């Protein structure tokens, strides 16, 4: 493998969590009597900082209202998220290949760490990940590089030894701001041409193409 450290986003990069995320939004909007929004519109917010996604989906702008919505969303997520989150077919074989090559693997996501841990533990793959940095571990969301910088400090990795792999422009910006290489995977909502303005060393259709 080309790198010693492989850091990954989670939603739409390692897993398809669309059904869980959109389902939680729909159920919570019903509870708040917020008019429904098309599924395809809601899924476009996957990967955004959560408060930004709430505003885009619901139209709520007042911080207290958004916090109340988030609390209700999290309650619904306890029921809906993990059962409706599924690894892409290439995810586990790719992580196993990285492990076999002696690479270090971590996840840096705007999703809460415990939700990511739940999925890996439930499916029996926790041994494939060194550590997870989630939204509760940072004070700034991507494209701020805080999460990647935390991972660099934790591992002692040099930026040139690292690639961050993600599906969104938020991920691309975080990698650029952290000074590490970026691998764009086209399993999310972002098109190949949208990554053109970012220094992506790899743009791949599926994780199995990762080098």
C-alpha positions as CSV (number, residue, x, y, z in Angstrom):
1,X,0.0,0.0,0.0
2,X,1.1,3.5,-0.7
3,X,0.5,5.0,2.7
4,X,1.2,3.9,6.3
5,X,-2.0,5.5,7.7
6,X,-5.5,5.3,6.2
7,X,-8.0,7.6,7.8
8,X,-11.7,7.3,6.7
9,X,-14.9,9.2,6.8
10,X,-17.9,7.0,7.7
11,X,-21.2,7.8,6.2
12,X,-21.3,7.1,2.4
13,X,-17.6,6.2,2.6
14,X,-17.5,3.0,4.6
15,X,-21.3,2.5,4.9
16,X,-24.6,3.3,3.3
17,X,-26.5,4.8,6.2
18,X,-29.0,6.7,4.1
19,X,-32.0,4.8,5.3
20,X,-31.1,5.4,8.9
21,X,-30.3,9.1,8.6
22,X,-33.2,10.0,6.4
23,X,-35.6,7.8,8.4
24,X,-34.5,9.6,11.6
25,X,-35.1,13.0,10.0
26,X,-38.6,12.0,8.7
27,X,-39.7,10.6,12.1
28,X,-38.4,13.6,14.0
29,X,-40.0,16.1,11.6
30,X,-43.3,14.3,12.1
31,X,-42.9,14.7,15.9
32,X,-42.2,18.5,15.4
33,X,-45.1,18.9,12.9
34,X,-42.6,20.1,10.3
35,X,-43.8,19.7,6.7
36,X,-42.3,16.7,5.0
37,X,-39.4,17.0,2.6
38,X,-38.5,14.7,-0.3
39,X,-36.2,11.8,0.6
40,X,-33.7,12.8,-2.1
41,X,-33.4,16.3,-0.7
42,X,-32.7,15.0,2.8
43,X,-30.1,12.6,1.7
44,X,-28.0,15.4,0.2
45,X,-27.3,16.6,3.7
46,X,-25.5,13.4,4.7
47,X,-21.9,14.4,5.7
48,X,-22.8,18.0,6.6
49,X,-22.3,19.2,10.1
50,X,-25.5,18.2,11.9
51,X,-26.7,21.7,12.9
52,X,-26.3,22.8,9.3
53,X,-28.1,19.7,8.0
54,X,-31.0,20.4,10.5
55,X,-31.4,23.9,9.2
56,X,-31.3,22.8,5.5
57,X,-33.8,20.0,6.1
58,X,-36.2,21.6,8.5
59,X,-35.8,25.3,8.1
60,X,-35.2,25.8,11.8
61,X,-32.6,28.5,12.5
62,X,-33.1,29.3,16.2
63,X,-30.3,27.5,18.2
64,X,-32.7,26.3,21.0
65,X,-35.1,24.9,18.5
66,X,-32.3,23.2,16.6
67,X,-30.9,21.7,19.8
68,X,-34.4,20.3,20.7
69,X,-34.7,18.8,17.3
70,X,-31.3,17.2,17.6
71,X,-32.1,15.7,21.0
72,X,-35.3,14.1,19.5
73,X,-33.3,13.0,16.4
74,X,-30.8,11.2,18.7
75,X,-33.5,9.4,20.5
76,X,-34.9,8.1,17.3
77,X,-31.4,7.2,16.1
78,X,-31.1,4.9,19.1
79,X,-33.8,2.8,17.4
80,X,-33.3,3.3,13.7
81,X,-29.7,4.1,13.0
82,X,-27.6,1.0,13.4
83,X,-30.1,-1.5,12.0
84,X,-30.4,0.7,8.9
85,X,-26.6,1.2,8.3
86,X,-24.8,-1.3,6.1
87,X,-21.2,-1.7,5.1
88,X,-20.6,-1.3,1.3
89,X,-19.6,-4.6,-0.3
90,X,-15.9,-3.4,-0.6
91,X,-15.5,-2.0,2.9
92,X,-14.6,-5.0,5.0
93,X,-12.3,-6.6,2.3
94,X,-10.5,-3.3,1.9
95,X,-10.0,-2.8,5.7
96,X,-8.8,-6.4,5.9
97,X,-6.3,-5.8,3.1
98,X,-5.0,-2.7,4.8
99,X,-4.5,-4.6,8.0
100,X,-2.8,-7.4,6.3
101,X,-0.4,-4.9,4.8
102,X,0.5,-3.5,8.2
103,X,-1.3,-0.2,7.8
104,X,-3.0,1.8,10.5
105,X,-6.7,2.5,10.1
106,X,-8.8,5.2,11.8
107,X,-12.2,6.8,11.3
108,X,-12.8,10.6,11.5
109,X,-16.4,11.5,11.1
110,X,-19.0,14.1,12.0
111,X,-21.2,11.2,13.2
112,X,-21.1,10.4,16.9
113,X,-18.3,8.0,17.8
114,X,-20.5,5.5,19.7
115,X,-22.8,5.1,16.7
116,X,-19.8,4.1,14.6
117,X,-18.5,1.8,17.3
118,X,-21.9,0.2,17.6
119,X,-21.8,-0.8,13.9
120,X,-18.3,-2.3,14.0
121,X,-19.0,-4.1,17.2
122,X,-22.4,-5.4,16.2
123,X,-21.0,-6.8,12.9
124,X,-17.8,-8.2,14.5
125,X,-15.3,-6.0,12.8
126,X,-14.0,-3.7,15.7
127,X,-10.6,-5.3,15.3
128,X,-10.1,-3.7,11.9
129,X,-10.1,-0.1,13.3
130,X,-7.4,1.4,15.5
131,X,-9.6,4.3,16.8
132,X,-12.5,6.5,16.0
133,X,-12.8,10.3,16.3
134,X,-16.4,11.4,16.2
135,X,-18.4,14.6,16.6
136,X,-18.2,14.4,20.4
137,X,-14.4,14.5,20.3
138,X,-14.1,17.7,18.3
139,X,-15.3,21.3,18.6
140,X,-15.2,22.1,14.9
141,X,-16.7,20.2,12.0
142,X,-15.1,19.4,8.6
143,X,-13.8,21.1,6.5
144,X,-12.0,22.2,9.6
145,X,-9.0,19.9,10.0
146,X,-9.3,19.4,13.7
147,X,-10.3,15.8,13.6
148,X,-7.5,14.9,11.2
149,X,-5.0,16.9,13.2
150,X,-6.1,15.0,16.3
151,X,-5.4,11.7,14.5
152,X,-2.0,12.9,13.4
153,X,-1.1,13.9,17.0
154,X,-2.4,10.6,18.4
155,X,-0.5,8.4,15.9
156,X,2.6,10.6,15.5
157,X,2.1,10.2,11.7
158,X,3.7,12.6,9.3
159,X,1.3,14.2,6.9
160,X,3.0,12.6,3.9
161,X,2.3,9.1,5.4
162,X,-1.4,9.7,5.5
163,X,-4.4,9.6,3.2
164,X,-7.9,10.7,4.2
165,X,-10.6,9.0,2.3
166,X,-14.1,10.5,2.0
167,X,-17.1,11.1,-0.2
168,X,-17.8,14.8,0.2
169,X,-16.3,18.2,-0.4
170,X,-16.3,18.6,3.4
171,X,-13.9,15.7,3.5
172,X,-11.8,17.0,0.7
173,X,-11.5,20.4,2.4
174,X,-10.6,18.8,5.7
175,X,-7.8,16.9,4.1
176,X,-6.5,19.9,2.2
177,X,-6.6,22.0,5.4
178,X,-4.7,19.3,7.3
179,X,-2.1,19.0,4.6
180,X,-2.7,15.3,3.9
181,X,-3.5,13.5,0.7
182,X,-7.2,12.9,-0.2
183,X,-8.9,10.0,-1.7
184,X,-12.4,10.7,-3.1
185,X,-14.7,7.8,-3.3
186,X,-17.8,8.2,-5.5
187,X,-20.3,6.3,-3.3
188,X,-21.9,9.4,-1.9
189,X,-23.7,12.4,-3.5
190,X,-20.6,14.2,-4.9
191,X,-19.7,13.8,-8.5
192,X,-16.2,13.2,-9.9
193,X,-16.1,16.7,-11.5
194,X,-17.0,18.4,-8.2
195,X,-13.7,17.1,-6.7
196,X,-11.7,18.7,-9.6
197,X,-10.9,21.9,-7.6
198,X,-9.4,19.9,-4.8
199,X,-6.0,18.1,-4.7
200,X,-7.2,14.5,-4.8
201,X,-4.6,11.9,-5.4
202,X,-7.2,9.3,-6.0
203,X,-10.7,9.5,-7.3
204,X,-12.2,6.0,-7.1
205,X,-15.6,4.4,-7.7
206,X,-15.3,1.9,-4.9
207,X,-13.0,1.3,-1.9
208,X,-11.5,-1.8,-3.6
209,X,-9.6,0.6,-5.9
210,X,-7.8,2.3,-3.0
211,X,-4.0,2.2,-3.3
